[in-house]
Amino acid sequence: MRLPKRLKQNQTADLVEHLGELRGRLVIVLIALAAGFGIAFAFHHDLIHWLNAPLPEGRGQPVTLGVVEPFMTSVKVSLYAGFALALPVILWQIWSFLAPAVAPRMERTLLGFVAFATGLFALGVAFSYKVALPAAVHFLTNYDSNLYDIQVRASSYYSFALMSLLAVGLVFELPIFVLALVRIGVLTSAKLRRNRRIGYVSMAALAVALPGVDPISTAFEMLPLIALFELSIWLSVAFERRWHPAMATAADAP
């Protein structure tokens, strides 16, 4: 199979050529997803042990109910992990398809934002795995333990754990979202600073909306969200001076 050719800046192409390029990139994405799933399924025992680590000591292994649940649970975990492994290839194919429409001077800026967003996402996943997820699991699996015979079902636990990791990772992209709004002029650094209290309340509401309804994990998630909101404000101040000099000067004026 021939790799799709990336169009150059201002290169003209008809609809058939665009569709052909899109089809080739979709095929590469599907191959990457299949390869990622295959690798993840080959190591799904390690993935399961990795996800079991936040469980309290002495809780034992998660239980399965039904004949096909062990197999389907391993497949579901492998699909999530396979998508994570294939994500760099997917993002590169999306970028290669859209890059000809972007001005050359913007390419470095966009690539910098992609690198920053990737780092924030990895930081969010690491924070969730090391801090928020163990706190939530310990609280929830010991709540009213004198009233219930608490057993952890595998499919429910892995869905909860994976969604928690994904949700916190995505929420850590808050600075990127705020900077995008500042870049297009919807938000300004002055407006963000004036409405700091509203921002704090919004971060608290967002922490409550994340997976994990217990107060322990909500508190652990709220603190980094407030820190990220503050980071977004100061990043917007710095970038606004470059993107909108006149607006930044007016905001700094007494």
Backbone as CSV, one residue per row, in Angstrom:
resi,resn,N_x,N_y,N_z,CA_x,CA_y,CA_z,C_x,C_y,C_z
1,MET,0.845,-1.198,0.000,0.000,0.000,0.000,0.876,1.243,0.000
2,ARG,0.607,2.159,-0.901,1.351,3.408,-0.967,0.844,4.365,0.115
3,LEU,1.792,5.009,0.794,1.419,5.992,1.801,0.830,7.219,1.128
4,PRO,-0.195,7.830,1.741,-0.792,9.034,1.138,0.214,10.164,1.086
5,LYS,0.213,10.885,-0.013,1.139,11.996,-0.206,0.569,13.243,0.443
6,ARG,1.401,13.894,1.285,0.976,15.128,1.940,1.061,16.281,0.961
7,LEU,-0.036,17.012,0.823,-0.062,18.162,-0.068,0.774,19.292,0.504
8,LYS,1.362,20.081,-0.358,2.156,21.219,0.056,1.280,22.465,0.192
9,GLN,1.857,23.488,0.797,1.124,24.736,0.958,0.730,25.297,-0.410
10,ASN,-0.534,25.730,-0.514,-1.083,26.353,-1.721,-1.094,25.410,-2.931
11,GLN,-0.907,24.110,-2.695,-0.981,23.158,-3.795,-2.441,22.859,-4.107
12,THR,-2.826,22.983,-5.361,-4.207,22.733,-5.751,-4.435,21.239,-5.947
13,ALA,-5.608,20.791,-5.580,-5.979,19.386,-5.740,-7.480,19.317,-5.925
14,ASP,-7.926,18.392,-6.766,-9.360,18.258,-6.989,-9.974,17.368,-5.908
15,LEU,-11.287,17.219,-5.955,-12.018,16.473,-4.931,-11.579,15.014,-4.886
16,VAL,-11.339,14.416,-6.050,-10.938,13.007,-6.086,-9.606,12.809,-5.374
17,GLU,-8.660,13.737,-5.573,-7.365,13.624,-4.913,-7.495,13.771,-3.402
18,HIS,-8.357,14.696,-2.956,-8.582,14.861,-1.519,-9.215,13.608,-0.917
19,LEU,-10.206,13.050,-1.593,-10.860,11.846,-1.093,-9.892,10.665,-1.072
20,GLY,-9.025,10.595,-2.089,-8.030,9.527,-2.111,-7.050,9.644,-0.957
21,GLU,-6.629,10.880,-0.680,-5.723,11.090,0.455,-6.417,10.742,1.767
22,LEU,-7.682,11.164,1.913,-8.430,10.880,3.135,-8.592,9.379,3.332
23,ARG,-8.903,8.661,2.248,-9.069,7.208,2.355,-7.762,6.551,2.798
24,GLY,-6.640,6.989,2.223,-5.351,6.417,2.604,-5.028,6.660,4.066
25,ARG,-5.344,7.855,4.557,-5.048,8.167,5.956,-5.979,7.399,6.894
26,LEU,-7.222,7.189,6.499,-8.127,6.370,7.312,-7.643,4.929,7.394
27,VAL,-7.123,4.406,6.302,-6.580,3.045,6.311,-5.403,2.952,7.272
28,ILE,-4.523,3.957,7.255,-3.380,3.961,8.175,-3.855,4.023,9.623
29,VAL,-4.887,4.822,9.884,-5.429,4.914,11.238,-5.976,3.561,11.691
30,LEU,-6.723,2.886,10.822,-7.278,1.576,11.180,-6.171,0.556,11.422
31,ILE,-5.122,0.593,10.602,-3.996,-0.319,10.810,-3.312,-0.032,12.150
32,ALA,-3.148,1.256,12.470,-2.527,1.625,13.742,-3.384,1.169,14.925
33,LEU,-4.708,1.316,14.800,-5.604,0.866,15.866,-5.525,-0.647,16.038
34,ALA,-5.509,-1.379,14.928,-5.417,-2.841,15.004,-4.090,-3.269,15.626
35,ALA,-3.000,-2.609,15.212,-1.691,-2.940,15.777,-1.630,-2.600,17.263
36,GLY,-2.174,-1.435,17.634,-2.190,-1.055,19.041,-2.995,-2.027,19.881
37,PHE,-4.149,-2.452,19.364,-4.963,-3.425,20.095,-4.222,-4.749,20.231
38,GLY,-3.555,-5.192,19.159,-2.827,-6.452,19.224,-1.721,-6.416,20.267
39,ILE,-0.966,-5.314,20.299,0.107,-5.188,21.286,-0.475,-5.139,22.699
40,ALA,-1.546,-4.346,22.872,-2.155,-4.218,24.199,-2.718,-5.556,24.671
41,PHE,-3.365,-6.306,23.759,-3.952,-7.586,24.173,-2.861,-8.593,24.528
42,ALA,-1.722,-8.508,23.854,-0.616,-9.415,24.175,-0.087,-9.164,25.592
43,PHE,-0.228,-7.920,26.073,0.252,-7.567,27.410,-0.909,-7.206,28.339
44,HIS,-2.104,-7.765,28.073,-3.249,-7.341,28.872,-3.138,-7.799,30.328
45,HIS,-2.349,-8.855,30.604,-2.147,-9.253,32.001,-1.454,-8.126,32.774
46,ASP,-0.434,-7.521,32.152,0.261,-6.407,32.805,-0.654,-5.199,32.966
47,LEU,-1.501,-4.952,31.959,-2.441,-3.835,32.056,-3.427,-4.038,33.208
48,ILE,-3.920,-5.256,33.341,-4.868,-5.551,34.418,-4.203,-5.357,35.781
49,HIS,-2.984,-5.850,35.927,-2.264,-5.672,37.196,-2.024,-4.191,37.468
50,TRP,-1.727,-3.421,36.417,-1.488,-1.984,36.567,-2.751,-1.285,37.048
51,LEU,-3.903,-1.669,36.501,-5.167,-1.060,36.911,-5.609,-1.531,38.285
52,ASN,-5.169,-2.726,38.688,-5.533,-3.233,40.014,-4.744,-2.575,41.139
53,ALA,-3.634,-1.926,40.811,-2.760,-1.356,41.844,-3.471,-0.349,42.754
54,PRO,-4.380,0.517,42.235,-5.047,1.466,43.147,-6.034,0.820,44.116
55,LEU,-6.371,-0.456,43.942,-7.296,-1.120,44.861,-6.657,-1.253,46.237
56,PRO,-7.455,-1.166,47.307,-6.895,-1.314,48.659,-6.261,-2.685,48.855
57,GLU,-5.215,-2.726,49.667,-4.584,-4.008,49.970,-5.553,-4.915,50.712
58,GLY,-5.521,-6.186,50.352,-6.414,-7.149,50.968,-7.778,-7.244,50.317
59,ARG,-8.045,-6.370,49.332,-9.342,-6.403,48.663,-9.441,-7.593,47.728
60,GLY,-8.312,-8.086,47.245,-8.328,-9.224,46.339,-8.556,-8.791,44.902
61,GLN,-8.625,-9.771,44.025,-8.833,-9.474,42.613,-10.302,-9.172,42.339
62,PRO,-10.584,-8.300,41.367,-11.979,-8.048,40.982,-12.652,-9.323,40.504
63,VAL,-13.940,-9.424,40.744,-14.678,-10.633,40.393,-15.388,-10.437,39.058
64,THR,-15.627,-11.517,38.367,-16.392,-11.504,37.122,-17.630,-12.364,37.283
65,LEU,-18.681,-11.988,36.589,-19.954,-12.715,36.635,-20.332,-13.100,35.207
66,GLY,-20.473,-14.361,34.964,-20.834,-14.797,33.617,-19.672,-15.470,32.916
67,VAL,-20.017,-16.174,31.837,-19.031,-16.981,31.120,-18.090,-16.115,30.285
68,VAL,-18.628,-15.129,29.592,-17.820,-14.351,28.644,-17.219,-13.096,29.260
69,GLU,-17.582,-12.757,30.495,-17.125,-11.484,31.070,-15.607,-11.401,31.192
70,PRO,-14.879,-12.448,31.613,-13.418,-12.316,31.671,-12.809,-11.949,30.316
71,PHE,-13.250,-12.620,29.253,-12.707,-12.336,27.921,-13.087,-10.933,27.463
72,MET,-14.359,-10.558,27.611,-14.816,-9.264,27.135,-14.172,-8.122,27.936
73,THR,-13.942,-8.341,29.224,-13.286,-7.307,30.027,-11.855,-7.091,29.558
74,SER,-11.132,-8.179,29.274,-9.765,-8.054,28.768,-9.748,-7.368,27.408
75,VAL,-10.732,-7.660,26.566,-10.814,-7.016,25.253,-11.077,-5.522,25.412
76,LYS,-11.972,-5.151,26.335,-12.296,-3.731,26.531,-11.087,-2.953,27.020
77,VAL,-10.366,-3.504,27.970,-9.162,-2.833,28.474,-8.132,-2.710,27.361
78,SER,-7.996,-3.751,26.543,-7.023,-3.719,25.441,-7.414,-2.697,24.388
79,LEU,-8.715,-2.510,24.160,-9.156,-1.500,23.195,-8.785,-0.096,23.651
80,TYR,-9.009,0.193,24.925,-8.615,1.495,25.460,-7.119,1.701,25.318
81,ALA,-6.337,0.703,25.731,-4.880,0.829,25.661,-4.406,0.898,24.218
82,GLY,-5.034,0.125,23.329,-4.659,0.163,21.918,-4.904,1.525,21.297
83,PHE,-6.003,2.170,21.683,-6.274,3.516,21.189,-5.208,4.493,21.683
84,ALA,-4.799,4.351,22.954,-3.750,5.230,23.487,-2.437,5.026,22.737
85,LEU,-2.105,3.766,22.410,-0.870,3.496,21.674,-0.931,4.063,20.254
86,ALA,-2.117,4.001,19.642,-2.258,4.468,18.256,-2.486,5.968,18.161
87,LEU,-2.702,6.645,19.285,-3.058,8.064,19.259,-2.021,8.934,18.549
88,PRO,-0.706,8.745,18.768,0.255,9.575,18.027,0.111,9.446,16.509
89,VAL,-0.121,8.226,16.024,-0.302,8.020,14.586,-1.586,8.701,14.110
90,ILE,-2.652,8.590,14.906,-3.931,9.202,14.538,-3.787,10.719,14.452
91,LEU,-3.163,11.317,15.471,-2.994,12.771,15.473,-2.107,13.227,14.320
92,TRP,-1.078,12.438,14.004,-0.199,12.820,12.903,-0.935,12.766,11.560
93,GLN,-1.800,11.767,11.380,-2.562,11.665,10.136,-3.562,12.824,10.013
94,ILE,-4.188,13.197,11.137,-5.102,14.339,11.113,-4.341,15.615,10.766
95,TRP,-3.182,15.785,11.403,-2.382,16.977,11.143,-1.908,17.014,9.691
96,SER,-1.448,15.895,9.167,-0.944,15.851,7.792,-2.045,16.194,6.794
97,PHE,-3.285,15.807,7.111,-4.395,16.090,6.209,-4.791,17.561,6.255
98,LEU,-4.703,18.176,7.438,-5.157,19.556,7.597,-4.037,20.583,7.417
99,ALA,-2.778,20.148,7.486,-1.652,21.085,7.459,-1.623,21.995,6.238
100,PRO,-1.962,21.516,5.025,-1.909,22.427,3.873,-2.815,23.648,3.992
101,ALA,-3.842,23.569,4.850,-4.744,24.709,5.025,-4.231,25.701,6.059
102,VAL,-3.122,25.374,6.724,-2.585,26.236,7.768,-1.417,27.045,7.211
103,ALA,-1.361,28.304,7.545,-0.259,29.161,7.096,1.065,28.623,7.629
104,PRO,2.129,28.687,6.823,3.420,28.140,7.271,3.895,28.709,8.595
105,ARG,3.656,30.020,8.830,4.143,30.624,10.068,3.397,30.116,11.296
106,MET,2.209,29.481,11.089,1.435,28.972,12.210,1.778,27.533,12.561
107,GLU,2.527,26.857,11.681,2.799,25.444,11.914,3.594,25.234,13.202
108,ARG,4.637,26.026,13.422,5.446,25.859,14.631,4.622,26.140,15.881
109,THR,3.768,27.148,15.812,2.920,27.468,16.960,1.983,26.314,17.284
110,LEU,1.333,25.763,16.257,0.408,24.653,16.469,1.120,23.417,16.997
111,LEU,2.289,23.117,16.445,3.044,21.961,16.925,3.469,22.160,18.376
112,GLY,3.794,23.398,18.749,4.120,23.681,20.136,2.934,23.457,21.057
113,PHE,1.749,23.874,20.599,0.542,23.655,21.390,0.232,22.166,21.512
114,VAL,0.456,21.418,20.441,0.209,19.965,20.490,1.136,19.310,21.508
115,ALA,2.412,19.704,21.504,3.357,19.149,22.470,2.952,19.525,23.898
116,PHE,2.532,20.775,24.091,2.098,21.229,25.417,0.849,20.469,25.856
117,ALA,-0.098,20.279,24.941,-1.328,19.558,25.268,-1.031,18.104,25.614
118,THR,-0.095,17.475,24.883,0.266,16.090,25.171,0.869,15.970,26.563
119,GLY,1.751,16.922,26.906,2.342,16.906,28.239,1.302,17.100,29.339
120,LEU,0.342,18.014,29.116,-0.720,18.231,30.107,-1.587,16.993,30.265
121,PHE,-1.909,16.329,29.157,-2.733,15.122,29.227,-2.003,14.030,30.013
122,ALA,-0.714,13.826,29.719,0.061,12.813,30.442,0.144,13.159,31.927
123,LEU,0.302,14.449,32.245,0.338,14.875,33.641,-0.991,14.596,34.333
124,GLY,-2.107,14.830,33.622,-3.416,14.565,34.197,-3.643,13.093,34.463
125,VAL,-3.244,12.238,33.526,-3.388,10.785,33.712,-2.541,10.327,34.894
126,ALA,-1.296,10.827,34.980,-0.420,10.446,36.086,-0.990,10.900,37.427
127,PHE,-1.532,12.132,37.460,-2.132,12.633,38.703,-3.332,11.783,39.104
128,SER,-4.175,11.449,38.139,-5.347,10.638,38.436,-4.955,9.261,38.958
129,TYR,-3.940,8.655,38.324,-3.536,7.290,38.710,-2.873,7.263,40.082
130,LYS,-2.064,8.288,40.389,-1.302,8.276,41.636,-2.063,8.864,42.820
131,VAL,-2.987,9.804,42.556,-3.620,10.533,43.656,-5.130,10.351,43.675
132,ALA,-5.812,10.813,42.611,-7.279,10.869,42.644,-7.921,9.482,42.634
133,LEU,-7.475,8.602,41.736,-8.101,7.280,41.621,-7.920,6.444,42.885
134,PRO,-6.710,6.322,43.455,-6.593,5.542,44.703,-7.452,6.103,45.836
135,ALA,-7.506,7.440,45.953,-8.325,8.036,47.018,-9.795,7.700,46.827
136,ALA,-10.277,7.791,45.585,-11.682,7.480,45.305,-11.987,6.001,45.559
137,VAL,-11.104,5.126,45.085,-11.342,3.683,45.238,-11.311,3.285,46.711
138,HIS,-10.361,3.801,47.483,-10.281,3.467,48.902,-11.528,3.933,49.645
139,PHE,-11.999,5.141,49.321,-13.191,5.658,49.993,-14.431,4.844,49.624
140,LEU,-14.625,4.608,48.336,-15.849,3.960,47.881,-15.908,2.483,48.269
141,THR,-14.777,1.791,48.265,-14.795,0.354,48.584,-14.814,0.088,50.086
142,ASN,-14.697,1.123,50.891,-14.770,0.953,52.347,-15.970,1.668,52.955
143,TYR,-16.787,2.282,52.087,-17.936,3.025,52.590,-19.005,2.047,53.088
144,ASP,-19.445,2.228,54.341,-20.448,1.346,54.956,-20.073,-0.124,54.805
145,SER,-18.798,-0.428,55.021,-18.350,-1.814,54.864,-18.974,-2.741,55.898
146,ASN,-19.493,-2.178,57.010,-20.160,-3.006,58.016,-21.573,-3.384,57.595
147,LEU,-22.090,-2.757,56.543,-23.445,-3.050,56.080,-23.471,-3.962,54.859
148,TYR,-22.384,-3.987,54.101,-22.387,-4.705,52.825,-21.208,-5.670,52.742
149,ASP,-21.421,-6.700,51.948,-20.320,-7.576,51.545,-19.765,-6.981,50.249
150,ILE,-18.807,-6.093,50.376,-18.342,-5.309,49.231,-17.375,-6.140,48.398
151,GLN,-17.750,-6.373,47.157,-16.884,-7.025,46.188,-16.790,-6.124,44.955
152,VAL,-15.631,-6.090,44.361,-15.394,-5.218,43.210,-15.584,-6.029,41.941
153,ARG,-16.563,-5.630,41.112,-16.790,-6.313,39.844,-15.814,-5.776,38.799
154,ALA,-15.192,-6.671,38.079,-14.110,-6.305,37.160,-14.561,-5.301,36.103
155,SER,-15.636,-5.603,35.391,-16.049,-4.737,34.283,-16.401,-3.336,34.778
156,SER,-17.090,-3.242,35.933,-17.459,-1.930,36.465,-16.232,-1.160,36.938
157,TYR,-15.327,-1.858,37.625,-14.150,-1.175,38.149,-13.255,-0.660,37.027
158,TYR,-12.996,-1.481,36.010,-12.097,-1.043,34.940,-12.713,0.087,34.123
159,SER,-14.027,0.056,33.942,-14.686,1.176,33.260,-14.533,2.454,34.075
160,PHE,-14.747,2.338,35.393,-14.599,3.505,36.272,-13.167,4.024,36.256
161,ALA,-12.190,3.117,36.359,-10.791,3.529,36.407,-10.364,4.186,35.098
162,LEU,-10.717,3.573,33.967,-10.302,4.118,32.673,-10.973,5.455,32.390
163,MET,-12.255,5.574,32.724,-12.941,6.849,32.518,-12.383,7.934,33.426
164,SER,-11.978,7.566,34.644,-11.370,8.552,35.547,-10.052,9.046,34.984
165,LEU,-9.221,8.130,34.492,-7.941,8.521,33.910,-8.141,9.424,32.703
166,LEU,-9.099,9.034,31.834,-9.357,9.823,30.628,-9.932,11.193,30.970
167,ALA,-10.901,11.233,31.887,-11.565,12.495,32.221,-10.584,13.495,32.828
168,VAL,-9.769,13.050,33.777,-8.820,13.960,34.410,-7.766,14.395,33.395
169,GLY,-7.336,13.473,32.529,-6.378,13.847,31.491,-6.922,14.934,30.575
170,LEU,-8.197,14.817,30.191,-8.813,15.820,29.324,-9.023,17.146,30.057
171,VAL,-9.389,17.079,31.332,-9.609,18.312,32.098,-8.302,19.082,32.259
172,PHE,-7.187,18.374,32.290,-5.897,19.050,32.400,-5.552,19.838,31.128
173,GLU,-6.369,19.709,30.083,-6.183,20.500,28.870,-6.797,21.899,28.999
174,LEU,-7.252,22.253,30.184,-7.909,23.552,30.397,-7.081,24.732,29.888
175,PRO,-5.771,24.807,30.170,-5.007,25.956,29.647,-5.039,26.068,28.132
176,ILE,-5.021,24.935,27.432,-5.086,24.964,25.969,-6.420,25.539,25.513
177,PHE,-7.504,25.134,26.147,-8.842,25.614,25.789,-8.949,27.129,26.030
178,VAL,-8.440,27.581,27.170,-8.503,29.008,27.488,-7.656,29.810,26.505
179,LEU,-6.460,29.328,26.198,-5.590,30.038,25.253,-6.219,30.105,23.865
180,ALA,-6.932,29.059,23.467,-7.611,29.080,22.166,-8.679,30.175,22.137
181,LEU,-9.426,30.317,23.234,-10.447,31.368,23.305,-9.814,32.756,23.313
182,VAL,-8.660,32.895,23.966,-7.953,34.177,23.958,-7.428,34.478,22.557
183,ARG,-6.957,33.434,21.882,-6.384,33.637,20.542,-7.424,34.158,19.557
184,ILE,-8.670,33.656,19.646,-9.696,34.092,18.698,-10.457,35.313,19.204
185,GLY,-10.100,35.806,20.382,-10.683,37.041,20.881,-11.953,36.894,21.683
186,VAL,-12.365,35.665,21.995,-13.575,35.471,22.799,-13.327,35.850,24.258
187,LEU,-12.133,35.541,24.766,-11.742,35.881,26.128,-10.549,36.827,26.098
188,THR,-10.375,37.562,27.185,-9.182,38.388,27.367,-8.613,38.097,28.751
189,SER,-7.345,38.396,28.915,-6.720,38.186,30.220,-7.363,39.070,31.283
190,ALA,-7.768,40.285,30.899,-8.423,41.186,31.852,-9.752,40.612,32.326
191,LYS,-10.513,40.039,31.410,-11.804,39.444,31.787,-11.586,38.237,32.697
192,LEU,-10.557,37.435,32.416,-10.264,36.282,33.263,-9.889,36.721,34.674
193,ARG,-9.092,37.783,34.784,-8.680,38.247,36.106,-9.850,38.854,36.877
194,ARG,-10.730,39.566,36.158,-11.888,40.167,36.841,-12.851,39.104,37.363
195,ASN,-12.948,37.982,36.644,-13.914,36.943,37.006,-13.223,35.730,37.638
196,ARG,-12.178,35.985,38.399,-11.415,34.897,39.013,-12.293,34.075,39.964
197,ARG,-13.137,34.729,40.749,-13.992,34.000,41.698,-14.974,33.088,40.972
198,ILE,-15.541,33.601,39.886,-16.459,32.765,39.098,-15.699,31.560,38.536
199,GLY,-14.455,31.795,38.138,-13.644,30.697,37.636,-13.414,29.631,38.693
200,TYR,-13.154,30.052,39.933,-12.950,29.098,41.013,-14.201,28.252,41.246
201,VAL,-15.352,28.919,41.232,-16.611,28.181,41.420,-16.825,27.192,40.264
202,SER,-16.493,27.618,39.051,-16.633,26.731,37.892,-15.708,25.521,38.014
203,MET,-14.486,25.728,38.506,-13.558,24.611,38.700,-14.087,23.640,39.751
204,ALA,-14.698,24.180,40.813,-15.286,23.311,41.833,-16.431,22.480,41.251
205,ALA,-17.269,23.131,40.424,-18.377,22.395,39.794,-17.855,21.335,38.841
206,LEU,-16.776,21.652,38.118,-16.192,20.687,37.205,-15.613,19.495,37.958
207,ALA,-14.999,19.740,39.112,-14.460,18.649,39.928,-15.571,17.729,40.410
208,VAL,-16.720,18.302,40.759,-17.858,17.489,41.192,-18.389,16.640,40.032
209,ALA,-18.322,17.177,38.809,-18.852,16.465,37.641,-17.951,15.332,37.168
210,LEU,-16.698,15.326,37.602,-15.776,14.275,37.168,-16.154,12.945,37.801
211,PRO,-15.736,11.812,37.176,-15.994,10.500,37.786,-15.428,10.431,39.196
212,GLY,-16.195,9.829,40.099,-15.804,9.787,41.498,-16.646,10.758,42.290
213,VAL,-17.741,10.248,42.858,-18.711,11.124,43.519,-18.341,11.388,44.971
214,ASP,-17.283,10.783,45.467,-16.936,10.934,46.871,-16.244,12.271,47.109
215,PRO,-16.347,12.797,48.308,-15.734,14.109,48.593,-14.211,14.074,48.577
216,ILE,-13.608,12.916,48.837,-12.151,12.831,48.878,-11.576,13.079,47.490
217,SER,-12.040,12.317,46.501,-11.502,12.486,45.145,-11.883,13.842,44.568
218,THR,-13.071,14.349,44.924,-13.482,15.674,44.442,-12.527,16.758,44.949
219,ALA,-12.143,16.663,46.226,-11.203,17.645,46.775,-9.836,17.529,46.114
220,PHE,-9.380,16.294,45.888,-8.086,16.102,45.243,-8.091,16.624,43.808
221,GLU,-9.233,16.520,43.127,-9.325,16.989,41.749,-9.508,18.507,41.682
222,MET,-10.138,19.090,42.702,-10.410,20.520,42.680,-9.126,21.342,42.779
223,LEU,-8.186,20.918,43.598,-6.964,21.694,43.822,-6.149,21.881,42.539
224,PRO,-5.845,20.813,41.781,-5.103,21.050,40.533,-5.904,21.822,39.498
225,LEU,-7.247,21.705,39.518,-8.053,22.468,38.574,-7.931,23.963,38.839
226,ILE,-7.950,24.343,40.113,-7.775,25.758,40.448,-6.380,26.222,40.045
227,ALA,-5.370,25.374,40.275,-4.008,25.724,39.867,-3.911,25.875,38.354
228,LEU,-4.576,24.989,37.613,-4.570,25.083,36.156,-5.291,26.341,35.681
229,PHE,-6.361,26.719,36.377,-7.068,27.951,36.015,-6.154,29.159,36.203
230,GLU,-5.409,29.190,37.309,-4.455,30.280,37.529,-3.371,30.278,36.452
231,LEU,-2.888,29.087,36.107,-1.889,28.988,35.042,-2.446,29.514,33.724
232,SER,-3.727,29.211,33.454,-4.364,29.690,32.224,-4.405,31.213,32.176
233,ILE,-4.663,31.832,33.328,-4.724,33.295,33.368,-3.371,33.898,33.012
234,TRP,-2.315,33.401,33.635,-1.000,34.002,33.417,-0.439,33.650,32.042
235,LEU,-0.785,32.486,31.515,-0.393,32.177,30.142,-1.117,33.088,29.156
236,SER,-2.398,33.364,29.436,-3.145,34.262,28.548,-2.565,35.671,28.583
237,VAL,-2.084,36.118,29.749,-1.442,37.434,29.838,-0.204,37.471,28.956
238,ALA,0.602,36.403,29.041,1.849,36.370,28.269,1.584,36.294,26.768
239,PHE,0.674,35.411,26.349,0.433,35.236,24.924,-0.377,36.382,24.328
240,GLU,-1.213,37.024,25.145,-2.012,38.136,24.634,-1.115,39.297,24.208
241,ARG,-0.002,39.486,24.883,0.922,40.546,24.496,1.480,40.307,23.095
242,ARG,1.551,39.054,22.720,2.075,38.710,21.392,0.973,38.692,20.340
243,TRP,-0.187,38.158,20.706,-1.269,38.017,19.722,-2.041,39.316,19.524
244,HIS,-2.361,40.007,20.621,-3.174,41.225,20.566,-2.477,42.324,21.368
245,PRO,-1.422,42.925,20.833,-0.657,43.926,21.601,-1.507,45.103,22.071
246,ALA,-2.388,45.598,21.202,-3.211,46.751,21.588,-4.140,46.406,22.745
247,MET,-4.729,45.215,22.698,-5.648,44.801,23.759,-4.895,44.600,25.067
248,ALA,-3.688,44.029,24.989,-2.891,43.808,26.193,-2.469,45.133,26.806
249,THR,-2.110,46.112,25.985,-1.717,47.429,26.501,-2.876,48.122,27.194
250,ALA,-4.079,47.994,26.609,-5.267,48.592,27.230,-5.593,47.920,28.548
251,ALA,-5.365,46.616,28.630,-5.666,45.894,29.871,-4.702,46.273,30.987
252,ASP,-3.439,46.571,30.610,-2.442,46.932,31.616,-2.546,48.382,32.070
253,ALA,-3.258,49.184,31.282,-3.369,50.609,31.617,-4.187,50.790,32.893
254,PRO,-3.839,51.738,33.772,-4.596,51.947,35.006,-5.985,52.457,34.737
